Amino acid sequence: MSVTAPPALLRRRTGIAAGSALLVLAVTGCSGLGRTAVGPVSYTTGKDEVVSVNSPSVKGCHKMAPDGARKVDNRTMIDMILYTTRDCSGRGTAYVATTFTDANAARALPWRSYRFVH
């Protein structure tokens, strides 16, 4: 004796299998894309020039202008850490949450690099 499933059940199983396969393909296809911090990071240099970077990568250390930044405006969707060194190292850091601004005191060292918290 053999048991066969009704046609509606076979279609449902086929649909579930096809949907699962598409989901796996979509996830593996998007995993290689570089993630970005959606939105701009703007900063004002010591020479009062405004530099704006739109949707920078969330990976790695980002160097600022050679003379550094006195004010940093984080309008991305990811928090960031500011550093007084060019290589995102050292102890003098500041945490800037999304949609917040950090301004240095006149005698403080300028910010020279930043990294995203992800």
N, C-alpha and C positions, 0 to 999 in steps of 0.2 A: 504494500500500500504506500502510495506517495502522497505527500501533503504539498499543496501549492497555495501560495498566498494570493489573496484577491488582487486584481489589477490596481485598485486604489492604494493598497498598502505598498505594492511594488513601486508605484510612482512616487509615493512619499519617501520611501527609502532612497530611491534614485536621486530625488531632489535634495535630501539631506546630505548624501555623499557628494553630490556636485557642489553644493554650497560650502561644505567643509573644504573641498579641494580648492575652491576659489579663495576662501579665507586664508588658507595656507600660502597660496601664491601671492596674495596681496601683502601679507605680513613679511614674507621673505623678499619681495620686490621692494618694499619701502625701507627695509632695515639698512640698506646701503646708503641711503640718502643722508646728507649732512644735516644735523639738526641745527636750527638757528634760534636765537633769542628774538622772538617776533617783536619788532618795534625798534626805535632809535636809542642809541647812547650818544648823548651830546656832552661836550665838555668845553670849558673856556680855558685857554692857555694863559700863561703869564703875560703874553703880549695882547691880551683881550681879543684873541681870535677864537671864533666858535667853530668847533669841529664836530660833525655829526656822522655817525656810522649807523646805517640802517641794517637791522637784522643780522648782527655779527654771529659767527659760529659759537655754539656753547662750549666747544672743545678748545683747550689750550689757553695760552697766555696772550693777551692783546696789548701791544705796546701803544703808548700814546705819543703825542708830538714830542720832539726832543726836549723842549723846555718844560714839559709836563703840564698838568692841569690844576687849576685852583678850584674849579667848581665842576662837578660831574652830575649830570641829570640822567637817571636811569628810567627810561620810559618803555623798557622791555617787559616781558611777562616772566622774567627770571631774575632772582636776586644776584647781586654781584659783590665781589670783594676788590677793593682798591689797594694798590701797593705803591710805596715810594721808590721801589727799585724797578728796573726795566725788565726783569725776568720773573715777576710774580713770586718773589721770595722775600724773606725778612719779617720783622716783627711789627713794623709800623703799618698796620692795615686799618681799613674801615669797611664795615659791612653796609651795603646800600640796598635796601629792599626795593622791590619793584615799585615803580611810580614815585620814588623818593629822590631827593637831591642831597648832595654833600658838598659843603663849601669849606675850604681850608681857611685857617687863620692866616693873617698876613705873614707871620714869621714861621709858619709851618713849612715843612718840605712839600713840594708839589707831588701830586699823584703821577706816576710814570707808567703804570700798567694796570690791567684788571683781568679778572677771571670770573666766570659765571659759576654759581652754585647749582649743580644739577645732579 
